[in-house]
Amino acid sequence: MLTLAVETSTAAFAVALGDGPRPIVDTVLERAAPRDRNLPELVANLVAGAGHAFADLERIAVDVGPGNLTAVRTGVAYANGLAFALGIGVVTADSLELMAEQAGPPALCLRNAGGGNVYGRLDGRYLHGRLAEVAGQVRTAEIAVAGDFRAEIDRLLPGVLVKDTGIAGPDTATLLRLTAGRTPLDPTRERAAAPLTETSPLFETSRPDA
């Protein structure tokens, strides 16, 4: 099944084409200024360069964040709009679960939520709160860290062996693989992809005594 993967939760927009879970071709727009992040052009060049037309696409996979909210909204809106125009489905994954998949367990995955807060994923739990409070949820002797604030975690967890995975954000290969078996959403109805924010019921408010 020919799938377009769209990842815009980081400063580097990335898109890929996959045959189900297997990437065929991908490209990354490395840290371009916002005005130069032309997602439609990036996708058009990728599809044409792979010898395909948009009509060949069978579904779209998109990272719904959290991350830079404006960038995430750009990717989600584009995925929904293109899927609607082509009459195909959308499958989603969030940036925290994608990084957790890349890092392997046990992992603490973090994104900057602004205002001194972070989004986190730990042992399948989604956390939102201050960095120290989210980090304080670690109950293992060893932890891998991915995403933002990786350097700070070692200082906050002096009794824990902290491994910096070097993973700054999700990649499209993992997005393709993780969404391969998921049921697509129908963008012609209410169930369209939506950015993941702290208002999602997934997120717990992190407390030191939680």
C-alpha positions as CSV (number, residue, x, y, z in Angstrom):
1,M,0.0,0.0,0.0
2,L,1.7,3.2,-1.1
3,T,1.8,5.6,1.9
4,L,2.9,9.2,2.2
5,A,4.5,9.9,5.6
6,V,4.5,13.5,6.9
7,E,6.6,14.5,9.9
8,T,6.6,18.2,10.8
9,S,6.8,18.2,14.6
10,T,10.5,19.3,14.6
11,A,12.4,22.1,12.9
12,A,13.3,19.7,10.1
13,F,10.2,18.8,8.0
14,A,10.5,15.2,6.7
15,V,8.4,13.3,4.2
16,A,8.7,9.7,2.8
17,L,7.0,7.3,0.5
18,G,6.5,3.7,1.8
19,D,5.2,0.4,0.5
20,G,3.3,-0.4,3.7
21,P,5.9,-0.3,6.5
22,R,8.9,-0.2,4.2
23,P,10.3,3.2,3.2
24,I,11.0,3.6,-0.6
25,V,12.3,7.1,-0.6
26,D,12.5,10.0,1.9
27,T,13.7,13.5,2.2
28,V,14.3,16.0,5.0
29,L,14.2,19.8,4.9
30,E,17.0,20.4,7.4
31,R,16.2,23.3,9.8
32,A,15.0,25.7,7.1
33,A,13.6,29.1,8.1
34,P,9.8,28.9,8.6
35,R,9.2,30.9,5.4
36,D,11.2,28.3,3.4
37,R,9.3,25.2,4.8
38,N,7.2,24.6,1.7
39,L,5.5,21.3,2.6
40,P,3.4,21.0,-0.6
41,E,6.5,21.5,-2.8
42,L,8.5,19.1,-0.7
43,V,5.9,16.4,-1.1
44,A,5.4,17.1,-4.8
45,N,9.1,16.8,-5.5
46,L,9.3,13.5,-3.5
47,V,6.3,11.9,-5.3
48,A,7.5,13.0,-8.8
49,G,11.1,12.0,-8.1
50,A,9.9,8.5,-7.1
51,G,8.1,8.2,-10.4
52,H,4.6,8.4,-8.9
53,A,1.6,10.7,-9.2
54,F,-0.6,11.8,-6.3
55,A,-3.3,9.5,-7.6
56,D,-1.0,6.6,-6.8
57,L,-1.2,7.4,-3.0
58,E,-3.4,5.0,-1.0
59,R,-3.1,6.6,2.4
60,I,-1.3,9.2,4.4
61,A,0.5,8.8,7.7
62,V,1.1,11.9,9.8
63,D,2.8,12.7,13.1
64,V,0.3,14.7,15.2
65,G,2.8,16.0,17.7
66,P,3.3,17.3,20.3
67,G,6.0,19.6,19.1
68,N,6.1,23.0,17.5
69,L,2.4,23.6,17.4
70,T,2.4,25.8,14.3
71,A,4.5,23.2,12.4
72,V,2.4,20.3,13.7
73,R,-0.8,22.0,12.5
74,T,0.8,22.6,9.1
75,G,1.5,18.9,8.7
76,V,-1.9,17.7,10.0
77,A,-3.8,20.2,7.9
78,Y,-1.9,19.3,4.8
79,A,-2.4,15.5,5.5
80,N,-6.1,16.0,6.1
81,G,-6.6,18.2,3.0
82,L,-4.6,16.0,0.7
83,A,-6.4,12.9,1.9
84,F,-9.8,14.6,1.4
85,A,-8.9,15.6,-2.1
86,L,-7.6,12.2,-3.0
87,G,-10.4,10.3,-1.2
88,I,-7.9,8.2,0.9
89,G,-7.5,7.6,4.6
90,V,-5.2,9.1,7.2
91,V,-3.3,7.2,9.9
92,T,-1.7,8.9,12.8
93,A,1.0,8.5,15.5
94,D,2.3,10.9,18.0
95,S,5.8,12.2,18.3
96,L,6.3,10.8,21.8
97,E,5.3,7.2,20.9
98,L,7.4,7.4,17.8
99,M,10.5,8.4,19.7
100,A,9.8,5.7,22.3
101,E,9.7,3.2,19.5
102,Q,13.0,4.5,18.1
103,A,14.7,4.5,21.6
104,G,13.4,1.2,22.9
105,P,12.3,0.6,26.5
106,P,12.8,1.9,29.1
107,A,12.7,5.4,27.7
108,L,11.7,8.9,28.7
109,C,10.7,10.9,25.7
110,L,10.2,14.7,26.0
111,R,9.0,17.6,24.0
112,N,9.0,21.3,25.0
113,A,5.5,22.4,25.9
114,G,6.5,26.1,26.5
115,G,6.1,28.1,29.7
116,G,8.5,25.9,31.5
117,N,6.4,22.8,30.9
118,V,7.2,19.6,29.0
119,Y,5.2,16.8,27.3
120,G,6.6,13.4,28.3
121,R,6.0,9.7,27.7
122,L,7.3,7.1,30.1
123,D,6.2,3.4,30.3
124,G,3.3,4.2,28.1
125,R,2.1,7.1,30.3
126,Y,1.6,10.5,28.8
127,L,2.7,13.3,31.2
128,H,2.5,17.1,31.1
129,G,4.1,19.4,33.7
130,R,7.4,20.8,34.9
131,L,10.5,19.1,33.6
132,A,11.7,18.1,37.1
133,E,8.3,16.7,38.0
134,V,8.0,14.7,34.8
135,A,11.6,13.4,35.2
136,G,10.8,12.5,38.8
137,Q,8.4,9.9,37.6
138,V,11.3,7.7,36.6
139,R,11.4,4.6,38.9
140,T,14.1,2.6,37.1
141,A,17.9,2.4,37.7
142,E,18.6,3.1,34.0
143,I,16.7,5.2,31.5
144,A,17.2,6.2,27.8
145,V,16.2,9.7,27.0
146,A,14.9,11.1,23.6
147,G,13.6,14.4,22.3
148,D,14.2,17.7,24.1
149,F,16.0,18.4,27.4
150,R,18.2,15.2,27.1
151,A,21.2,16.9,28.7
152,E,19.1,18.2,31.7
153,I,17.8,14.8,32.6
154,D,21.2,13.5,33.7
155,R,21.4,16.4,36.2
156,L,17.9,15.9,37.5
157,L,18.3,12.1,38.1
158,P,21.7,11.8,39.9
159,G,21.0,8.2,41.0
160,V,19.9,6.9,37.6
161,L,22.1,5.8,34.7
162,V,20.9,8.1,32.0
163,K,21.6,7.2,28.3
164,D,21.3,9.9,25.8
165,T,20.0,8.3,22.6
166,G,20.8,11.2,20.4
167,I,17.2,11.1,19.1
168,A,16.0,14.7,18.8
169,G,12.7,13.8,17.1
170,P,10.7,11.2,15.2
171,D,11.7,9.8,11.8
172,T,9.5,8.9,8.9
173,A,10.7,5.3,8.7
174,T,9.3,4.7,12.2
175,L,6.1,6.6,11.3
176,L,5.5,4.2,8.4
177,R,6.3,1.1,10.4
178,L,4.2,2.1,13.5
179,T,1.1,3.1,11.5
180,A,1.2,0.2,9.0
181,G,-1.4,-1.8,10.8
182,R,-3.6,1.0,12.0
183,T,-7.1,1.7,10.9
184,P,-7.2,4.9,8.8
185,L,-9.4,7.9,9.6
186,D,-11.8,9.2,7.0
187,P,-11.2,12.9,6.4
188,T,-14.5,13.3,4.7
189,R,-16.2,12.7,8.1
190,E,-15.6,14.1,11.6
191,R,-12.7,11.7,12.4
192,A,-9.8,13.7,10.9
193,A,-6.3,13.8,12.3
194,A,-5.9,16.5,15.0
195,P,-2.8,17.9,16.7
196,L,-2.0,16.4,20.1
197,T,-1.8,19.0,22.9
198,E,-2.0,19.1,26.7
199,T,-5.8,19.3,26.5
200,S,-5.8,15.7,25.2
201,P,-7.2,13.2,27.8
202,L,-4.0,11.2,27.2
203,F,-2.0,13.5,29.3
204,E,-1.7,13.2,33.1
205,T,-0.7,16.2,35.1
206,S,2.6,15.3,36.6
207,R,3.1,15.7,40.4
208,P,6.1,14.8,42.5
209,D,4.0,12.4,44.6
210,A,2.1,10.8,41.7
